[in-house]
Amino acid sequence: MPQTAVGKSVSSFCRDVKIRGGVAIYVANHVNAVPLSDNLLNLSEELHFEAAGVNVNDLQLISLYRSLDGNFEYFIMKLCRLLDGLDYRKQIVLTGDFNVRFNTLQHQAQELVNLFSCYGFMPIVSQNTRTQVV
């Protein structure tokens, strides 16, 4: 894993075909972090479901990206598989860019909110993080 004087990449997914995309989790060198299991990280698929995840002590940190060009239903299927495979005895932080408008009644936003709720996740961001319409 790439390492600098102050930090290192612990988990990442880089695109092979499309450019300008992917996800990564970087931590300070003194942090003891290990990637999530290959079973979970191997769910990544370019544009549709891009994931990085680490275990840090009793915390699982996951970062996701869904491209606007990806298939939303396929993303939901992969997300369910990821959520089913997490260790709920640990704290879980799930971050990402899902490319939906959570503060609307948009079908995709409601489906994601309902899915996260079923697994006990509560949203923190309730406003759009950019002004462009997606």
LOTOR-950185 format. One line per 3 residues: their letters; for each residue x, y, z of N, C-alpha, C, O. Coordinates in nm, 4 decimals, padded with zeros to 6 digits, m for minus. Atoms other than C-alpha are relative to their C-alpha. Example, Ala and Ser with C-alpha at 12.3 -4.5 7.8 and 13.67 -1.06 7.14 Angstrom:
BEGIN
AS> 00.0890,m00.1190,00.0000,01.2300,m00.4500,00.7800,00.0900,00.1200,00.0000,00.1936,00.1181,00.0665  m00.0820,m00.1190,m00.0060,01.3670,m00.1060,00.7140,m00.0770,00.1090,00.0730,m00.0261,00.2198,00.0899
This chain:
BEGIN
MPQ> 00.0830,m00.1176,00.0000,00.0000,00.0000,00.0000,00.0878,00.1245,00.0000,00.1865,00.1301,00.0734  m00.0807,m00.1219,00.0043,00.1344,00.3461,m00.0852,00.0045,00.0687,00.1361,m00.0968,00.0796,00.2052  m00.0174,m00.0652,m00.1291,00.2754,00.5260,00.2170,00.0847,00.1248,m00.0185,00.1786,00.1266,m00.0981
TAV> m00.0781,m00.1228,m00.0001,00.4036,00.8783,00.2737,00.0553,00.0196,00.1404,00.0401,m00.0670,00.2266  m00.0561,m00.0284,m00.1320,00.5786,01.0393,00.5684,m00.1086,00.0116,00.1063,m00.0815,m00.0118,00.2241  00.1052,m00.0206,m00.0998,00.2421,01.1073,00.7355,m00.1191,m00.0938,m00.0138,m00.1966,m00.1066,00.0810
GKS> 00.1184,00.0823,00.0161,m00.0129,00.8656,00.5923,00.0163,m00.1100,m00.1017,00.1170,m00.1184,m00.1720  m00.0037,00.1136,00.0914,m00.0952,00.5570,00.3929,m00.1404,m00.0300,m00.0509,m00.2400,m00.0010,00.0153  00.1254,00.0483,00.0560,m00.3663,00.4206,00.1680,m00.0214,m00.1415,00.0524,00.0652,m00.2277,00.0377
VSS> 00.0274,00.1315,m00.0575,m00.5310,00.1240,00.3392,m00.0958,m00.0794,m00.0878,m00.0857,m00.2018,m00.0958  00.0980,00.0678,00.0839,m00.8173,00.0455,00.1017,m00.0385,00.0927,m00.1139,m00.0570,00.2128,m00.0939  00.0389,m00.0842,00.1131,m00.9069,00.1659,m00.2452,m00.0574,m00.0850,m00.1124,m00.0339,m00.2056,m00.1207
FCR> 00.0457,00.0589,00.1253,m01.0854,00.0883,m00.5681,00.0267,00.1037,m00.1073,m00.0247,00.2154,m00.1010  m00.0322,m00.0898,00.1107,m00.9461,00.2448,m00.8844,m00.0594,m00.0564,m00.1280,m00.0537,m00.1766,m00.1538  00.0599,00.0419,00.1260,m01.1215,00.2346,m01.2165,00.1068,m00.0428,m00.0998,00.2182,00.0094,m00.1007
DVK> m00.0889,00.0465,00.1059,m00.9625,00.0489,m01.5062,m00.0339,00.0626,m00.1347,00.0555,00.0890,m00.2151  00.0431,m00.0451,00.1321,m01.1683,00.1805,m01.7982,m00.0314,00.1493,m00.0005,00.0308,00.2257,m00.0744  00.0363,m00.1420,m00.0077,m01.3305,00.5129,m01.7104,00.1045,00.0738,00.0825,00.1636,00.0166,00.1740
IRG> m00.0973,m00.0777,m00.0766,m01.1061,00.7905,m01.5833,m00.0720,00.0886,00.1007,m00.1942,00.1027,00.0966  00.0507,m00.0923,m00.1019,m01.1517,01.0306,m01.2907,m00.1040,m00.0658,00.0898,m00.2193,m00.0231,00.0939  00.0938,00.0607,m00.0924,m01.3090,00.8019,m01.0379,00.0631,m00.1071,00.0852,00.1751,m00.1520,00.0607
GVA> m00.0443,00.1018,m00.0930,m01.2762,00.5537,m00.7595,m00.0154,00.0511,00.1421,m00.0586,00.1642,00.1645  00.0087,m00.0360,m00.1412,m01.2647,00.5569,m00.3810,00.1255,m00.0475,00.0712,00.1906,m00.1428,00.0284  m00.1173,00.0391,m00.0785,m00.9888,00.5381,m00.1219,m00.0178,00.0455,00.1437,m00.0888,00.1420,00.1719
IYV> m00.0047,m00.0402,m00.1407,m00.9363,00.5526,00.2523,00.1465,00.0086,00.0395,00.2221,m00.0879,00.0280  m00.1361,m00.0264,m00.0458,m00.6157,00.7059,00.3845,m00.0027,00.0224,00.1503,m00.0955,00.0838,00.2029  m00.0112,m00.0208,m00.1442,m00.5061,00.6996,00.7477,00.1422,00.0432,00.0330,00.2354,00.0199,m00.0440
ANH> m00.1333,m00.0366,m00.0480,m00.2160,00.8423,00.9436,00.0800,m00.1271,00.0262,00.0237,m00.2312,00.0602  m00.0860,00.1178,m00.0156,00.0809,00.6068,00.9693,m00.0133,m00.0669,00.1363,00.0026,m00.1885,00.1468  00.0073,00.0587,m00.1340,00.0317,00.5582,01.3438,m00.1327,m00.0732,00.0265,m00.1474,m00.1376,00.1304
VNA> 00.1296,00.0659,m00.0178,m00.3265,00.4284,01.2960,00.0091,m00.1435,m00.0508,00.0523,m00.1682,m00.1634  m00.0017,00.1410,00.0364,m00.3567,00.0506,01.2928,m00.1313,m00.0343,m00.0708,m00.2302,m00.0692,m00.0063  00.1198,00.0267,00.0800,m00.6077,m00.0003,01.0106,00.0303,m00.1113,m00.0989,00.1396,m00.1184,m00.1551
VPL> m00.0137,00.1082,00.0983,m00.6626,m00.3069,00.7928,m00.1230,00.0024,m00.0905,m00.2314,00.0408,m00.0465  00.1148,00.0001,00.0916,m00.8846,m00.3451,00.4845,m00.1091,m00.0956,00.0475,m00.0815,m00.1942,00.1159  00.1095,00.0943,m00.0226,m01.2273,m00.5045,00.5174,00.0294,m00.1282,m00.0767,00.1201,m00.1318,m00.1598
SDN> m00.0235,00.1285,00.0659,m01.2496,m00.8641,00.4018,m00.0141,00.0127,m00.1515,m00.0895,00.0959,m00.2019  00.0075,00.0017,00.1460,m01.1973,m00.9371,00.0335,m00.1412,m00.0301,m00.0483,m00.1822,00.0187,m00.1537  00.1380,00.0315,00.0395,m01.5518,m01.0789,00.0218,m00.0829,00.1264,m00.0168,m00.1673,00.1345,m00.1060
LLN> 00.0760,m00.1243,00.0081,m01.6866,m00.7300,00.0824,00.0578,00.0938,m00.1048,m00.0163,00.1521,m00.1839  m00.0607,m00.0948,00.0932,m01.4375,m00.5268,m00.1166,m00.0067,m00.0488,m00.1442,m00.0023,00.0324,m00.2367  00.0112,00.0529,00.1357,m01.4658,m00.7587,m00.4172,m00.1367,00.0264,m00.0625,m00.1588,m00.0073,m00.1788
LSE> 00.1290,m00.0400,00.0557,m01.8227,m00.6330,m00.4603,00.0143,00.1184,m00.0952,m00.0750,00.1450,m00.1757  m00.0197,m00.1192,00.0826,m01.6765,m00.3245,m00.6289,m00.0061,m00.0330,m00.1478,00.0490,m00.1327,m00.1946  00.0072,00.0109,00.1447,m01.7590,m00.2810,m00.9932,m00.0068,00.1411,m00.0569,m00.0890,00.2231,m00.0158
ELH> m00.0150,m00.1333,00.0567,m01.6646,00.0185,m01.1997,m00.1350,00.0615,m00.0378,m00.2173,m00.0018,m00.1039  00.1192,m00.0827,00.0216,m01.9396,00.2866,m01.2161,m00.1199,m00.0415,00.0845,m00.1924,00.0451,00.1334  00.1212,00.0473,m00.0663,m02.2035,00.0695,m01.0470,00.0105,m00.0005,00.1524,m00.0844,00.0366,00.2216
FEA> m00.0155,00.0144,m00.1451,m02.0616,00.0124,m00.6972,00.1492,00.0012,00.0305,00.2173,m00.1004,00.0162  m00.1424,m00.0146,m00.0278,m01.7201,00.1429,m00.5972,00.0164,00.0164,00.1503,m00.0403,00.1079,00.2100  m00.0064,00.0049,m00.1460,m01.6185,00.0642,m00.2391,00.1428,m00.0128,00.0504,00.2274,m00.0780,m00.0107
AGV> m00.1226,00.0178,m00.0773,m01.3293,00.0983,00.0024,m00.0446,m00.0125,00.1449,m00.1431,00.0493,00.1852  00.0394,00.0161,m00.1392,m01.3415,m00.0096,00.3645,00.1144,m00.0487,00.0860,00.1998,m00.1255,00.0417  m00.1048,00.0389,m00.0938,m01.1221,m00.0508,00.6688,m00.0592,m00.0329,00.1364,m00.1668,00.0139,00.1735
NVN> 00.0251,00.0253,m00.1415,m01.1324,m00.1909,01.0191,00.1058,00.0746,00.0790,00.2253,00.0602,00.0532  m00.0902,m00.0687,m00.0924,m00.9805,00.0320,01.2867,m00.0529,m00.0305,00.1398,m00.1521,00.0277,00.1838  00.0455,00.0443,m00.1320,m01.0118,m00.1344,01.6274,m00.1450,m00.0463,m00.0088,m00.1745,m00.1403,m00.0827
DLQ> 00.1408,00.0404,00.0000,m01.3889,m00.1574,01.6921,m00.0850,00.0836,m00.0957,m00.2049,00.1013,m00.0739  00.0696,m00.0841,00.0973,m01.4813,00.0610,01.3944,00.0195,m00.0554,m00.1401,00.1306,m00.0915,m00.1792  m00.0068,00.0294,00.1429,m01.5641,m00.0301,01.0365,m00.0348,00.1293,m00.0729,m00.1407,00.1876,m00.0496
LIS> 00.0204,m00.1221,00.0771,m01.5305,00.2658,00.7989,m00.0087,m00.0382,m00.1466,00.0826,m00.1004,m00.2010  00.0233,00.0354,00.1397,m01.6736,00.2300,00.4485,m00.0280,00.1269,m00.0784,m00.1023,00.2141,m00.0334  00.0259,m00.1104,00.0909,m01.6670,00.4769,00.1609,m00.0488,m00.0576,m00.1321,00.0137,m00.1474,m00.1885
LYR> 00.0618,00.0508,00.1226,m01.8901,00.4210,m00.1431,m00.0154,00.1110,m00.1029,m00.0250,00.2288,m00.0687  00.0310,m00.0933,00.1076,m01.9386,00.5854,m00.4794,m00.0890,m00.0703,m00.1008,m00.0636,m00.1841,m00.1404  00.0867,00.0463,00.1086,m02.2200,00.5398,m00.7299,m00.0007,00.1067,m00.1072,m00.0425,00.2200,m00.0832
SLD> m00.0026,m00.0931,00.1115,m02.1720,00.7033,m01.0661,m00.1415,00.0221,m00.0528,m00.2266,m00.0667,m00.0456  00.1271,m00.0256,00.0676,m02.4638,00.8693,m01.2389,m00.0191,m00.0936,m00.1189,m00.1321,m00.1210,m00.1593  00.0071,00.0915,00.1141,m02.3793,00.6352,m01.5280,m00.0209,m00.1449,00.0421,m00.0395,m00.2320,m00.0428
GNF> 00.0179,00.1361,m00.0494,m02.4151,00.3278,m01.3061,m00.1473,m00.0370,00.0116,m00.2347,00.0496,00.0116  00.1354,00.0528,m00.0139,m02.7235,00.1097,m01.2708,m00.0399,00.0059,00.1473,00.0237,m00.0575,00.2315  00.0398,m00.0202,m00.1393,m02.9078,00.2115,m00.9529,m00.0454,m00.1299,00.0663,m00.0068,m00.1568,00.1800
EYF> 00.0486,00.1250,m00.0603,m03.0818,m00.1236,m00.8936,00.1154,m00.0962,00.0271,00.1142,m00.1686,00.1266  m00.1188,00.0826,m00.0203,m02.7493,m00.3030,m00.9335,00.0776,00.0502,00.1219,00.1288,m00.0293,00.2006  m00.0641,m00.0597,m00.1172,m02.5992,m00.0602,m00.6794,m00.0705,m00.0454,00.1277,m00.0050,m00.0831,00.2249
IMK> 00.0775,00.0412,m00.1175,m02.8795,m00.1434,m00.4342,00.0265,m00.1466,00.0328,00.0430,m00.1817,00.1496  m00.0267,00.1420,m00.0228,m02.8221,m00.5177,m00.4799,00.1374,m00.0193,00.0651,00.1508,m00.0945,00.1616  m00.1356,00.0115,m00.0553,m02.4481,m00.4806,m00.4126,00.0059,00.0598,00.1409,00.0733,00.0057,00.2287
LCR> 00.0021,m00.0627,m00.1318,m02.5143,m00.2476,m00.1186,m00.0614,m00.0945,00.1029,m00.0112,m00.1047,00.2148  00.0610,00.0982,m00.0915,m02.7433,m00.5087,00.0398,00.1001,m00.1088,00.0366,00.1093,m00.1480,00.1529  m00.1003,00.1033,m00.0276,m02.4689,m00.7691,00.0068,00.1084,00.0531,00.0929,00.1537,m00.0181,00.1826
LLD> m00.0996,m00.0604,m00.0888,m02.2189,m00.5306,00.1675,m00.0556,00.0123,00.1413,00.0095,m00.0277,00.2378  00.0598,m00.0205,m00.1320,m02.4545,m00.4425,00.4529,m00.0226,m00.1325,00.0726,m00.0073,m00.1395,00.1945  00.0185,00.1325,m00.0607,m02.5316,m00.8114,00.5130,00.1309,m00.0563,00.0543,00.1300,m00.1353,00.1487
GLD> m00.1289,00.0562,m00.0386,m02.1592,m00.8837,00.5470,00.0753,00.0769,00.1070,00.1833,00.0345,00.1480  m00.0693,m00.0795,m00.1013,m02.0688,m00.6152,00.8015,m00.0128,m00.0633,00.1384,m00.1047,m00.1412,00.1638  m00.0007,00.0494,m00.1374,m01.9890,m00.6938,01.1651,m00.0708,00.1025,00.0880,m00.0121,00.2045,00.1240
YRK> 00.0805,m00.0965,m00.0742,m02.2653,m00.5210,01.3617,00.0317,00.0028,00.1492,m00.0324,00.0757,00.2249  m00.0492,m00.0125,m00.1378,m02.0861,m00.5844,01.6913,00.0943,00.1191,00.0110,00.1240,00.1659,00.1209  m00.0888,m00.1160,00.0047,m01.8560,m00.3006,01.5825,m00.0799,00.1241,m00.0388,m00.1908,00.1147,m00.0914
QIV> 00.0584,m00.1238,00.0498,m01.9355,00.0633,01.5209,00.0239,00.0055,m00.1506,00.1260,m00.0423,m00.2000  m00.0107,m00.0075,00.1457,m01.9951,00.1345,01.1531,m00.0247,00.1437,m00.0434,m00.1220,00.2069,m00.0023  00.0182,m00.1306,00.0626,m01.9482,00.4589,00.9635,00.0009,m00.0242,m00.1503,00.0970,m00.0776,m00.2055
LTG> 00.0157,00.0187,00.1437,m02.0711,00.4559,00.6050,m00.0093,00.1374,m00.0647,m00.1002,00.2149,m00.0352  m00.0010,m00.1287,00.0685,m01.9851,00.7513,00.3836,m00.0050,m00.0249,m00.1498,00.0191,m00.1365,m00.1960  m00.0059,00.0185,00.1435,m02.0153,00.8112,00.0157,m00.0707,00.1075,m00.0782,m00.1349,00.1975,m00.0240
DFN> 00.0691,m00.0845,00.0965,m02.1404,00.9897,m00.2876,m00.0929,m00.0933,m00.0765,m00.0490,m00.1707,m00.1617  00.0981,00.0912,00.0577,m02.4603,00.8135,m00.3903,m00.0695,00.0605,m00.1212,m00.1462,m00.0070,m00.1899  00.0605,m00.0715,00.1121,m02.5634,01.0725,m00.6492,m00.1520,m00.0088,00.0000,m00.2147,m00.0378,m00.1019
VRF> 00.1442,m00.0161,m00.0133,m02.9167,01.1058,m00.5189,m00.0246,00.1258,00.0823,00.0647,00.1742,00.1519  00.0358,m00.1214,m00.0739,m03.0975,01.4048,m00.3712,m00.0801,m00.0406,00.1234,m00.2016,m00.0588,00.1170  00.0614,00.0522,m00.1218,m03.1684,01.2980,m00.0131,m00.1082,00.0908,00.0580,m00.1949,00.0430,00.1310
NTL> 00.0993,m00.0910,m00.0581,m03.3730,01.6075,00.0728,m00.1227,00.0148,m00.0898,m00.1938,00.1149,m00.0820  00.1160,m00.0035,00.0898,m03.6364,01.5266,m00.1918,m00.0782,m00.1304,00.0137,m00.0407,m00.2199,00.0895  00.0787,00.1235,00.0057,m03.9003,01.2647,m00.2574,00.0418,m00.0862,m00.1191,m00.0309,m00.1770,m00.1593
QHQ> m00.0525,00.0790,00.1112,m03.6894,01.1283,m00.5434,m00.0018,m00.1484,00.0393,00.0408,m00.1847,00.1490  00.0143,00.1432,m00.0287,m03.7551,00.7518,m00.5658,00.1312,m00.0627,00.0471,00.1322,m00.1381,00.1444  m00.1286,00.0596,m00.0365,m03.3858,00.6597,m00.5499,00.0426,00.0427,00.1403,00.0956,m00.0383,00.2164
AQE> m00.0357,m00.0483,m00.1335,m03.3300,00.8759,m00.2420,m00.0821,m00.0719,00.1060,m00.0281,m00.1149,00.2079  00.0867,00.0673,m00.0963,m03.6277,00.7235,m00.0629,00.0372,m00.1472,00.0155,00.0343,m00.2012,00.1261  m00.0400,00.1407,m00.0060,m03.5157,00.3713,m00.1517,00.1278,m00.0171,00.0828,00.1381,m00.1100,00.1629
LVN> m00.1236,00.0068,m00.0782,m03.1677,00.4366,m00.0102,m00.0255,00.0272,00.1478,00.0255,m00.0451,00.2334  00.0307,m00.0329,m00.1395,m03.3016,00.5994,00.3079,m00.0695,m00.1185,00.0672,m00.0361,m00.1540,00.1802  00.0710,00.1150,m00.0566,m03.5374,00.3054,00.3633,00.0935,m00.1187,00.0221,00.0854,m00.1863,00.1246
LFS> m00.0948,00.1104,m00.0140,m03.2608,00.0513,00.3035,00.0932,00.0241,00.1187,00.1122,m00.0644,00.2021  m00.0892,m00.0310,m00.1116,m03.0207,00.2258,00.5411,m00.0738,m00.0120,00.1334,m00.0180,m00.0622,00.2310  00.0795,00.0076,m00.1224,m03.2973,00.2514,00.8011,m00.0206,m00.1452,00.0439,m00.0158,m00.1753,00.1632
CYG> 00.0181,00.1423,m00.0321,m03.3588,m00.1252,00.7818,00.1225,m00.0588,00.0692,00.1103,m00.1528,00.1477  m00.1240,00.0482,m00.0603,m02.9953,m00.1780,00.8828,00.0427,00.0846,00.1198,00.1514,00.0645,00.1739  m00.0290,m00.0797,m00.1182,m03.0076,00.0802,01.1626,00.0856,00.1227,m00.0240,00.1355,00.1824,00.0713
FMP> m00.0800,m00.1189,00.0305,m02.8239,00.3607,00.9826,m00.0883,00.1238,m00.0018,m00.2008,00.1215,m00.0519  00.0704,m00.1275,m00.0028,m02.9297,00.7190,01.0389,00.0787,00.1012,m00.0828,00.2008,00.1091,m00.0700  m00.0719,m00.0994,00.0809,m02.8469,00.9968,00.7906,00.0478,00.1176,00.0846,m00.0187,00.1591,00.1795
IVS> m00.0525,m00.1195,m00.0653,m02.6313,01.2858,00.9044,m00.0168,00.1204,m00.0920,m00.0515,00.2294,m00.0465  00.0146,m00.1070,00.0982,m02.6384,01.4936,00.5859,m00.1441,00.0010,m00.0481,m00.1945,m00.1006,m00.0958  00.1396,m00.0089,00.0422,m02.9884,01.6176,00.5079,m00.0211,00.1019,m00.1111,m00.1341,00.1261,m00.1533
QNT> 00.0083,m00.0960,00.1092,m02.9093,01.8748,00.2407,00.0928,m00.0452,m00.1116,00.1865,m00.1219,m00.0894  m00.0892,00.0314,00.1107,m02.7550,01.8472,m00.1021,00.1377,00.0572,00.0284,00.1507,00.1660,00.0843  m00.1365,m00.0466,m00.0224,m02.3785,01.8768,m00.0903,00.0553,00.0737,m00.1210,00.1690,00.1208,m00.1193
RTQ> m00.0359,m00.0816,00.1158,m02.3675,02.0418,m00.4311,m00.1274,00.0596,m00.0571,m00.2375,00.0110,m00.0313  00.1175,m00.0694,00.0519,m02.5960,02.2761,m00.6177,m00.0446,m00.0517,m00.1355,m00.1546,m00.0191,m00.1801  00.0388,00.0545,00.1294,m02.5974,02.0903,m00.9490,m00.1117,m00.1011,00.0185,m00.1153,m00.1740,00.1177
VV> 00.1087,00.0969,m00.0042,m02.9078,01.8885,m01.0216,00.0525,m00.1333,m00.0487,00.1159,m00.1418,m00.1538  m00.0387,00.1356,00.0413,m02.8440,01.5131,m01.0327,m00.1231,m00.0815,m00.0281,m00.1126,m00.1987,m00.0644
